[in-house]
Amino acid sequence: MLKGSCLCGGVAYEVDAELSRIAHCHCPTCRKTHGAAFSSVTAVPREKFRWVRGAELLGSFESSPGKFRRFCTRCGSHVMAERVAQSNVLLRLGCLDTAVGERPQIHIWRSLGASWYDPKKQVEELPEGLT
């Protein structure tokens, strides 16, 4: 079982499915939505996904025709995206609370990626952030 929630905890979901392929999406819409170099996502079956808390707090934005990004209107966390007619929804893995061992398998939309980020370049890693 996968569980996820927004930053403030007002919105939460569960998914009765395993993670499938994890992708880092570098398209301009994902970068702007998340304020980051990319968004990490995975598709899960719609029928296995359910809101367990805070559905009334959800806002949505139609970022491209038929694609809706769902977010918490209280804290702004983008939790998932969906095309209503499709059988899968896209989880935003930054909101996943369940620890997973899987690793990303693919970078997509790299041709439109941030000029300042190169996924092939190794950079220093710190156990905690700079203060």
Secondary structure by P-SEA (a helix, b strand, c coil): cbbbbccccccccccccccccccccccaaaaaaccccbbbbbbccccccccccccccbbbbcccccbbbbbccccccccccccccccbbbbcccccccccccccccccccccccccccccccccccccccc
